[in-house]
Amino acid sequence: MTFKLTIAIILFFLSITSFSQNDDDEELIQNFYYSCKSDSYGAFNNVNKGIQLFDTKQYNRSINNFSKALQKDNNYCDPYYLIGYCHQKMGNYEKALKYCDSTLLINPKSASAIIVKANTLYLLSDTSGAAELFEQVIDLIPDKIDGYYGQALMLHKLGQHNKAKDILTQLDTKNIKTPNIREKRKIKELKARLNKK
């Protein structure tokens, strides 16, 4: 095994849980979890560069790096939804959905692609469609907050406040925590809104 490949594998497993992203949306929570790996160190490296650029809101440059990753390995499913997320941040919602679907063709269980797609549907005012997708996220990653918060937010928006409260109660019952201060604030704010209903 080459040194570069060994380093890539180590980095992959160190970062497999999730990676950070700029979380400047007042309401949505969008965490992303690596769902596939590439045998190409170059593709993996391009994704990491794209993520760094994404975190500084350089979305076009991020897309360029994610596209380079796909040129090196077109079966590497993560760059597709990452391109989709960049498009979502730029307001290109239809393109965002298209790229999420590209990931889901390769890996139908990519929670990250479903999260981006669900939030994009919500931004397109398809709250019911988003709620259905967040239900899938809960099944795919039951130990993470993403699906629970997204599902509760969508149910709240649909006027199903008691169901939304039940979903958020599961976060406490299952002892699912987040170290992210912004996410804690968003959960607290949603609980406060629901308690007023």
C-alpha positions as CSV (number, residue, x, y, z in Angstrom):
1,M,0.0,0.0,0.0
2,T,1.4,3.4,-0.9
3,F,2.0,6.1,1.7
4,K,-0.5,8.5,0.1
5,L,-3.2,5.8,0.1
6,T,-2.5,4.9,3.7
7,I,-2.8,8.6,4.7
8,A,-6.0,9.0,2.7
9,I,-7.5,6.0,4.5
10,I,-6.5,7.3,7.9
11,L,-8.0,10.7,7.1
12,F,-11.1,9.1,5.8
13,F,-11.8,7.2,9.0
14,L,-10.9,10.2,11.2
15,S,-13.4,12.3,9.4
16,I,-16.1,9.7,8.7
17,T,-18.5,10.9,11.3
18,S,-19.1,14.4,9.9
19,F,-17.5,17.5,8.8
20,S,-18.3,21.1,9.6
21,Q,-19.9,23.5,7.3
22,N,-20.8,27.2,7.6
23,D,-24.1,27.1,9.5
24,D,-25.4,30.6,8.8
25,D,-29.0,29.6,8.2
26,E,-31.3,30.8,11.0
27,E,-33.5,27.8,11.0
28,L,-32.1,24.8,9.1
29,I,-29.6,22.2,10.4
30,Q,-27.6,20.6,7.7
31,N,-24.8,18.2,8.9
32,F,-23.2,15.9,6.4
33,Y,-21.7,12.5,6.8
34,Y,-19.3,10.9,4.4
35,S,-21.2,8.0,2.8
36,C,-18.7,6.6,0.4
37,K,-15.0,6.5,-0.2
38,S,-12.9,6.9,-3.3
39,D,-9.9,4.8,-4.2
40,S,-8.4,7.9,-5.7
41,Y,-6.4,10.0,-3.3
42,G,-6.6,12.9,-5.7
43,A,-10.5,12.8,-5.6
44,F,-10.5,12.6,-1.8
45,N,-8.0,15.6,-1.7
46,N,-10.3,17.6,-4.1
47,V,-13.3,17.0,-1.8
48,N,-11.3,18.2,1.2
49,K,-10.2,21.3,-0.6
50,G,-13.8,21.9,-1.7
51,I,-15.0,21.6,1.8
52,Q,-12.5,24.2,3.0
53,L,-13.6,26.6,0.3
54,F,-17.3,25.9,1.1
55,D,-16.7,26.8,4.8
56,T,-15.5,30.3,3.6
57,K,-18.6,30.6,1.3
58,Q,-16.5,30.2,-1.9
59,Y,-19.2,28.1,-3.5
60,N,-18.1,28.3,-7.2
61,R,-14.5,27.3,-6.2
62,S,-16.0,24.5,-4.1
63,I,-18.0,23.3,-7.0
64,N,-14.8,23.3,-9.2
65,N,-13.0,21.1,-6.7
66,F,-15.9,18.7,-6.2
67,S,-16.2,18.5,-10.0
68,K,-12.5,17.7,-10.3
69,A,-13.0,14.9,-7.7
70,L,-15.8,13.5,-10.0
71,Q,-13.5,13.6,-13.0
72,K,-11.1,11.4,-11.1
73,D,-13.8,9.1,-9.8
74,N,-17.3,9.5,-11.1
75,N,-18.7,6.9,-8.7
76,Y,-17.6,8.9,-5.7
77,C,-21.0,9.8,-4.4
78,D,-20.2,12.5,-1.9
79,P,-19.1,15.2,-4.3
80,Y,-22.5,15.2,-6.0
81,Y,-24.5,16.2,-3.0
82,L,-21.8,18.6,-2.0
83,I,-22.2,20.3,-5.4
84,G,-25.9,20.2,-4.7
85,Y,-25.4,21.9,-1.3
86,C,-23.3,24.7,-3.0
87,H,-26.2,25.2,-5.4
88,Q,-28.7,25.3,-2.6
89,K,-26.6,28.0,-0.8
90,M,-26.6,30.0,-4.1
91,G,-30.3,29.7,-4.5
92,N,-30.1,27.3,-7.5
93,Y,-32.6,24.9,-5.9
94,E,-33.4,22.7,-9.0
95,K,-29.7,22.1,-9.6
96,A,-29.3,21.2,-5.9
97,L,-32.1,18.6,-6.2
98,K,-30.5,17.2,-9.4
99,Y,-27.1,16.7,-7.7
100,C,-28.6,15.2,-4.6
101,D,-30.5,12.7,-6.9
102,S,-27.1,11.9,-8.5
103,T,-25.7,10.8,-5.2
104,L,-28.9,8.8,-4.4
105,L,-28.5,6.9,-7.7
106,I,-25.1,5.7,-6.5
107,N,-26.0,5.3,-2.8
108,P,-29.7,5.4,-2.0
109,K,-28.9,5.4,1.7
110,S,-26.8,8.6,1.7
111,A,-28.3,10.5,4.7
112,S,-26.3,13.6,3.7
113,A,-27.9,13.7,0.2
114,I,-31.3,13.2,1.7
115,I,-30.7,16.0,4.3
116,V,-29.7,18.5,1.5
117,K,-32.6,17.4,-0.6
118,A,-35.1,17.7,2.2
119,N,-33.9,21.2,3.2
120,T,-34.0,22.2,-0.5
121,L,-37.6,21.0,-0.8
122,Y,-38.5,23.0,2.2
123,L,-36.9,26.1,0.6
124,L,-39.0,25.4,-2.4
125,S,-42.1,25.4,-0.1
126,D,-42.6,21.6,-0.3
127,T,-42.8,21.1,3.4
128,S,-44.6,17.7,3.2
129,G,-42.0,16.3,0.8
130,A,-39.3,17.5,3.2
131,A,-41.0,15.9,6.1
132,E,-41.1,12.5,4.3
133,L,-37.4,12.7,3.6
134,F,-36.5,13.6,7.2
135,E,-38.4,10.5,8.3
136,Q,-36.0,8.5,6.2
137,V,-33.0,10.3,7.8
138,I,-34.2,9.3,11.2
139,D,-34.2,5.6,10.1
140,L,-30.7,6.0,8.4
141,I,-28.9,7.8,11.2
142,P,-31.0,7.3,14.4
143,D,-28.1,8.5,16.6
144,K,-27.8,12.0,15.0
145,I,-30.0,15.0,15.5
146,D,-30.5,15.9,11.9
147,G,-33.6,13.9,11.1
148,Y,-35.3,14.5,14.4
149,Y,-34.9,18.3,14.2
150,G,-35.8,18.4,10.5
151,Q,-38.9,16.3,11.0
152,A,-40.0,18.3,14.0
153,L,-39.5,21.6,12.1
154,M,-41.5,20.4,9.1
155,L,-44.3,19.1,11.3
156,H,-44.3,22.4,13.2
157,K,-44.6,24.3,9.8
158,L,-47.4,21.9,8.8
159,G,-49.3,22.8,12.0
160,Q,-48.8,19.3,13.6
161,H,-47.3,20.7,16.8
162,N,-48.0,17.8,19.1
163,K,-46.3,15.4,16.7
164,A,-43.4,17.8,16.4
165,K,-43.1,17.9,20.2
166,D,-43.0,14.1,20.3
167,I,-40.2,14.0,17.7
168,L,-38.1,16.4,19.8
169,T,-38.8,14.5,22.9
170,Q,-37.1,11.5,21.3
171,L,-33.8,13.6,21.2
172,D,-33.9,13.7,25.0
173,T,-35.3,10.1,25.5
174,K,-32.6,8.7,23.3
175,N,-30.0,11.0,24.8
176,I,-28.9,12.4,21.4
177,K,-26.8,15.4,21.9
178,T,-24.9,17.9,19.7
179,P,-21.7,19.7,20.6
180,N,-22.6,22.5,18.2
181,I,-23.8,25.7,20.0
182,R,-25.8,26.9,17.0
183,E,-27.6,23.6,16.7
184,K,-28.4,23.7,20.5
185,R,-29.8,27.2,20.1
186,K,-32.0,26.1,17.1
187,I,-33.4,23.1,19.0
188,K,-34.0,25.3,22.1
189,E,-35.8,27.9,19.9
190,L,-38.0,25.3,18.2
191,K,-38.9,23.7,21.6
192,A,-39.9,27.2,22.9
193,R,-42.1,27.8,19.8
194,L,-43.8,24.5,20.2
195,N,-44.4,25.1,23.9
196,K,-46.3,28.2,23.0
197,K,-48.7,26.1,20.9
